[in-house]
């Protein structure tokens, strides 16, 4: 099962694009990001901020690959995500940071950090499945609000 999976696209069915990548290894369903000023997408991480462009990788990558198919995220998409900790409906409404390119860090507290990129709307499956549903916070799509 993919780390991140779009389960409702909000009507955005045609946003798969070929993007430039460089020297990364990732699996279909992992999350990629594009930094402002960068020309190559890279894997998302705990340092990913909510204003960065995000996309779900559509196929596996090796370090030899120079392009990848990515479904860029947009408002209105509902996402099923792998979570670091067991899922719990008590986390509904919490803003969360990533653990890695393949998981959301659901700590049981609401994060107000710029790295909070996901809002949980519900647990998905049984507690031990470590799957949650929600949406990504897309706060500017490439515009850092702290930029001078």
C-alpha positions in Angstrom: 0.0 0.0 0.0 1.4 3.4 -0.9 2.6 5.8 1.8 0.4 8.6 0.4 -2.7 8.0 -1.7 -5.2 10.4 -3.1 -8.7 9.1 -2.3 -10.7 12.1 -3.5 -9.1 14.6 -5.9 -11.5 17.6 -5.6 -12.1 17.4 -9.3 -8.3 17.8 -10.1 -7.9 14.7 -12.3 -5.3 15.9 -14.8 -2.5 17.2 -12.6 0.1 14.4 -13.2 3.3 16.0 -14.6 6.8 15.0 -15.5 9.3 16.7 -13.2 13.1 16.9 -12.9 14.8 14.9 -10.1 18.4 14.3 -9.3 20.0 11.4 -7.4 17.1 10.3 -5.2 15.7 7.0 -4.4 11.9 6.8 -3.6 8.9 4.5 -4.1 5.6 5.1 -5.7 3.4 6.9 -3.2 6.2 8.8 -1.5 6.0 12.6 -1.1 8.2 14.9 -3.1 8.8 18.7 -2.7 10.0 21.5 -4.8 12.0 24.3 -3.0 11.7 27.9 -4.2 14.4 28.5 -6.7 15.2 24.8 -7.3 14.7 23.1 -10.6 14.7 19.5 -9.3 12.2 18.0 -7.0 13.5 16.1 -4.0 12.1 13.9 -1.3 10.0 15.5 1.4 11.1 15.3 5.0 10.4 16.5 8.5 11.8 19.9 7.5 9.3 20.3 4.6 7.3 23.5 5.2 3.6 24.2 4.3 4.4 26.7 1.6 6.4 24.3 -0.5 5.0 22.7 -3.6 4.2 19.0 -2.9 3.4 16.0 -5.1 2.9 12.3 -4.8 5.4 10.1 -6.7 3.6 7.9 -9.3 6.4 5.3 -9.8 9.6 4.1 -8.2 12.9 6.1 -8.6 16.5 5.2 -8.5 19.5 7.6 -8.3 20.0 7.2 -12.0 16.6 8.7 -12.9 16.4 12.3 -14.0 12.7 12.7 -14.4 9.6 11.4 -12.5 5.9 11.4 -12.8 4.3 13.3 -9.9 0.7 14.1 -9.0 1.0 17.7 -7.7 -1.2 18.3 -4.7 -3.9 20.9 -4.8 -6.7 22.2 -2.5 -9.7 19.9 -2.1 -7.7 16.6 -2.2 -8.3 14.0 0.5 -5.3 11.9 1.2 -4.8 8.6 2.9 -1.4 8.7 4.7 0.8 6.3 6.6 1.3 7.6 10.1 4.2 7.1 12.5 2.1 6.2 15.5 -1.2 4.3 15.7 -4.1 6.2 14.3 -6.7 7.7 16.6 -9.8 9.8 16.0 -8.7 11.9 19.0 -6.1 13.4 16.6 -8.8 14.7 14.2 -8.2 18.4 13.4 -4.5 18.2 14.5 -1.9 19.8 12.2 1.1 17.4 11.7 4.6 17.5 10.4 6.1 14.7 8.3 8.3 12.0 9.7 9.8 11.3 6.3 8.9 11.1 2.6 6.6 8.2 3.5 4.9 9.1 6.8 3.1 11.8 8.8 4.2 12.2 12.4 1.0 12.0 14.4 2.2 12.8 17.9 -1.2 13.5 19.4 -0.7 17.2 19.6 -1.5 20.1 17.3 1.6 21.6 15.7 1.7 25.3 14.9 5.1 25.1 13.2 5.7 26.0 9.6 6.6 22.3 9.1 3.0 21.3 9.9 1.9 20.2 6.4 -1.0 17.8 7.1 -4.4 18.1 8.9 -5.9 14.8 10.0 -9.6 14.5 9.4 -10.1 10.8 10.4 -8.4 7.6 11.2 -8.5 5.0 8.4 -8.9 1.4 9.2 -8.0 -0.2 12.5 -5.7 1.5 15.0 -2.7 -0.8 14.1 -2.9 0.0 10.4 -1.3 3.4 11.1 -3.3 5.0 8.3 -5.0 8.4 8.6 -7.0 10.6 6.2 -6.9 14.3 5.8 -5.5 17.0 3.6 -2.3 18.8 3.0 -2.0 22.5 4.1 -1.1 24.3 0.9 -0.2 27.7 2.3 1.2 29.5 -0.7 2.4 26.9 -3.1 6.0 28.0 -3.3 5.8 31.4 -1.6 7.7 31.5 1.8 5.8 33.9 4.0 9.0 34.6 5.9 11.0 35.6 2.8 12.5 39.1 3.0 
